[in-house]
Amino acid sequence: MFAEFFKNKNYLITGASGGIGAGIARALATEGANVGIHYNSRYEGALKSKQSVEAVGGKAIIYQADLRATKNVKTLATEFISDFGSIDGLINNAGIILKASIENADEDYWDDVMRINLRAPYILSRAVLPYLKQSQGVVIHNTSIHEEYTTEYFSAYAASKAGLKSLTKSQALEWAKYGVRVNSIAPGVVPVERTQDYFNQPDNRALWLKNVPLNRFGKVEDIANFVVFLCSDKSSWTTGQSYTVDGGMVARSNFPFRSEPALPAKPVKIEN
């Protein structure tokens, strides 16, 4: 589809041990790119992603990093450049969701979400910028429809994604002089490994599908293919934008009501 554009180009994808990140890795490799597959705790998933990339003829290297710590983020960038020699694109896909009330979730929960969803993309983008200048590469942030519209008990997640959308604009404006393009993609409901059991239940499927005008959930490929487009020369005059890919859901702006969830285990404090 993109002729020779992606041949011998190198892309780092965070959170690529499954779901959308794994789909992006495979989609880029299908077009001829080499990819760095980042994971934190799901090595088996990262290995499957690597095998999926190799199955379509791509080169993949796996990297482990807990993105809550600054030193880990910077080490990830250093190791990727050391292995590949250059970078043509960074896809900040890694993220966590906290479903909890503002009343019950203290600042440790807030900080945990912000470190991974917003702070790490900021630090990692800066770490690879010198090399993106050389390639006139791209940065793609994976935000969410929650960047604009949200529901109860998503305060930290929604705030982090709204912040990532704003970061997209600032980076695009500042880095345009280097020929580096920065965009973000805001997926709607895309069932992945961690949500598959929930969406396999008929009542849950029906609850959400009635709010999706195109009457189907998203597929990993729907998001991955759009990311490939944003990385390619077909979008060479596009920067500073956030693209909603959600089957029309937020056009209706009608999320189903949620009941208050239980808090997960308290986050472990990370020292920088």
C-alpha positions in Angstrom: 0.0 0.0 0.0 2.8 2.4 0.8 5.3 1.1 -1.7 8.8 1.5 -0.4 8.1 4.1 2.2 8.5 2.0 5.3 11.3 -0.2 4.1 14.3 -0.1 6.6 12.5 2.4 8.9 12.5 1.9 12.6 9.6 2.5 15.0 9.4 2.2 18.8 6.0 1.2 20.2 5.3 1.3 23.9 2.8 -1.1 25.5 3.1 -3.5 22.6 2.7 -6.8 24.4 -0.9 -7.1 23.4 -4.0 -5.2 22.2 -3.6 -2.1 20.1 0.1 -1.9 20.6 0.7 -5.4 19.2 -1.6 -4.6 16.3 0.4 -1.4 15.5 3.6 -3.4 15.6 2.3 -6.0 13.1 0.7 -3.4 10.8 4.0 -1.4 10.5 6.0 -4.6 10.0 3.5 -5.7 7.3 4.5 -2.5 5.4 8.2 -3.3 5.8 9.2 -1.5 9.0 11.3 -2.7 11.9 9.8 -2.3 15.4 10.8 -2.1 19.0 8.3 -3.8 21.2 8.1 -2.4 24.7 6.4 -4.1 27.6 6.4 -3.8 31.4 5.1 -7.1 32.9 3.7 -9.3 30.1 6.7 -10.9 28.5 4.7 -13.7 27.0 2.6 -11.1 25.2 5.7 -9.3 24.0 7.1 -12.5 22.6 3.9 -13.2 20.7 4.0 -9.7 19.3 7.6 -10.3 18.2 6.6 -13.6 16.5 3.7 -11.8 14.8 6.1 -9.2 13.4 8.5 -11.8 12.2 5.7 -13.8 10.6 5.2 -10.9 8.1 8.9 -10.5 7.5 9.7 -7.7 10.0 12.5 -7.3 12.5 11.5 -6.9 16.1 13.4 -6.4 19.4 11.8 -6.6 22.8 12.4 -4.1 25.6 11.2 -4.2 29.2 10.7 -1.0 31.1 8.5 0.3 34.0 7.7 3.7 32.5 6.8 5.2 35.9 10.5 5.8 36.6 12.4 8.5 34.6 15.6 6.5 34.3 13.7 3.5 32.8 12.2 5.7 30.1 15.5 7.2 29.2 17.2 3.8 29.2 14.5 2.5 26.8 15.3 5.3 24.3 19.0 4.7 24.6 18.7 0.9 24.1 16.5 1.3 21.1 18.9 3.7 19.4 21.8 1.5 20.2 20.1 -1.5 18.6 18.6 0.2 15.5 20.8 3.1 15.0 18.0 5.5 14.2 14.3 6.1 14.8 11.6 7.1 12.3 8.7 7.1 14.6 7.7 6.8 18.3 4.2 5.5 19.1 3.3 6.3 22.7 0.7 3.6 23.2 1.3 2.4 26.8 -1.3 3.4 29.3 -3.2 2.3 32.4 -6.8 2.9 33.5 -7.9 3.6 37.0 -11.7 3.3 37.6 -12.3 4.8 41.0 -14.1 7.8 42.6 -12.2 11.0 43.2 -13.4 10.8 46.8 -11.7 7.4 47.4 -8.7 7.4 45.2 -5.9 9.4 46.7 -2.9 11.1 45.1 -0.9 7.9 44.8 -3.4 6.5 42.3 -3.5 9.8 40.4 0.3 9.9 40.2 0.5 6.4 39.0 -1.8 7.1 36.0 -0.1 10.4 35.2 3.4 8.9 35.3 2.6 6.3 32.7 -0.1 8.0 30.5 1.3 11.5 30.3 4.7 11.9 31.9 6.4 9.0 30.2 5.3 10.1 26.7 6.7 13.5 27.4 10.1 12.2 28.6 10.4 9.5 25.9 9.5 12.0 23.2 12.2 14.4 24.4 14.8 11.5 24.7 14.4 10.5 21.0 13.9 14.0 19.6 17.6 14.4 18.5 17.2 11.3 16.3 13.7 12.2 15.1 15.3 15.5 13.8 17.7 13.5 11.7 14.9 11.3 10.1 12.2 14.0 10.2 10.2 11.3 11.9 6.8 11.2 13.6 5.4 10.9 17.1 2.0 9.4 17.6 0.2 9.4 20.9 -2.6 7.0 21.7 -5.1 9.0 23.7 -8.8 8.0 24.0 -12.3 9.3 23.4 -12.0 10.2 27.1 -9.8 13.1 26.1 -13.0 14.9 25.2 -15.9 13.1 26.8 -15.9 10.9 29.8 -18.0 9.2 32.5 -18.0 8.7 36.2 -14.9 7.3 38.0 -12.5 8.0 35.1 -11.0 11.3 36.4 -7.3 10.4 36.4 -7.5 8.5 33.1 -9.6 11.2 31.4 -7.3 14.0 32.6 -4.2 12.2 31.5 -5.6 11.7 28.0 -6.8 15.3 27.7 -3.3 16.3 28.8 -1.8 14.0 26.1 -4.0 15.7 23.5 -2.7 19.1 24.6 0.9 17.8 24.6 0.3 16.7 21.0 -0.5 20.3 19.9 2.4 21.8 21.8 5.0 19.3 20.5 3.7 19.7 16.9 4.0 23.5 17.0 7.5 23.4 18.6 8.9 20.6 16.5 7.5 21.6 13.1 10.7 23.5 12.5 12.6 20.2 12.6 10.2 18.5 10.2 9.0 16.3 13.0 5.2 15.7 12.9 3.2 14.9 16.0 -0.4 13.6 16.0 -2.6 11.5 18.3 -5.3 9.0 17.8 -8.3 8.6 20.1 -9.8 5.1 20.0 -13.3 4.3 21.0 -14.4 0.9 22.3 -11.8 -1.7 21.1 -12.0 -5.0 23.0 -8.6 -6.3 23.8 -7.2 -9.1 26.1 -8.0 -7.3 29.4 -11.6 -6.4 28.4 -12.5 -9.5 26.3 -14.3 -11.3 29.1 -16.4 -8.2 29.9 -17.4 -7.7 26.3 -18.1 -11.4 25.7 -21.0 -11.1 28.1 -24.2 -10.4 26.0 -25.6 -7.8 28.4 -22.4 -5.8 28.4 -22.1 -6.0 24.6 -25.6 -4.8 24.2 -25.1 -1.9 26.7 -22.3 -0.5 24.7 -23.2 -1.4 21.1 -26.4 0.6 21.3 -24.2 3.7 21.7 -22.0 3.0 18.7 -23.8 4.2 15.5 -21.8 1.9 13.2 -23.1 -1.0 15.4 -19.9 -2.8 15.9 -16.9 -2.5 18.3 -13.6 -1.4 16.9 -10.9 -3.9 15.9 -7.3 -3.5 16.7 -6.7 -3.3 13.0 -8.9 -0.2 12.7 -6.6 1.7 15.0 -3.3 0.2 13.7 -4.1 1.0 10.1 -4.8 4.6 11.0 -1.5 4.8 12.9 0.3 3.5 9.8 -1.3 6.2 7.7 -0.2 8.9 10.2 3.3 7.6 10.1 3.4 7.6 6.3 4.1 10.2 3.6 0.3 10.1 2.8 -0.2 12.3 5.8 2.9 14.5 5.3 0.9 17.8 5.8 -0.8 16.6 9.0 0.5 17.6 12.4 -0.9 18.8 15.8 -4.2 16.8 15.4 -6.1 14.3 17.4 -8.2 11.8 15.3 -11.2 10.1 16.9 -11.7 6.6 15.6 -14.8 5.3 17.4 -17.6 4.2 15.1 -19.3 7.5 15.7 -19.7 7.1 19.4 -18.7 10.5 20.7 -20.7 12.2 17.9 -23.7 11.0 19.9 -22.0 11.8 23.2 -24.1 9.2 25.1 -22.0 7.0 27.3 -23.8 4.4 29.5 -24.0 5.0 33.2 -21.4 3.2 35.4 -21.6 2.0 38.9 -18.8 2.8 41.3 -15.9 0.3 41.1 -13.8 -1.1 43.9 -10.3 0.3 44.3 -7.4 -1.9 43.0 -4.3 -2.6 45.1 -2.5 0.5 46.1 0.2 1.6 43.6 3.8 1.0 44.7 5.7 4.2 45.1 8.5 4.7 42.5 11.6 6.7 43.2 13.1 8.5 40.3 
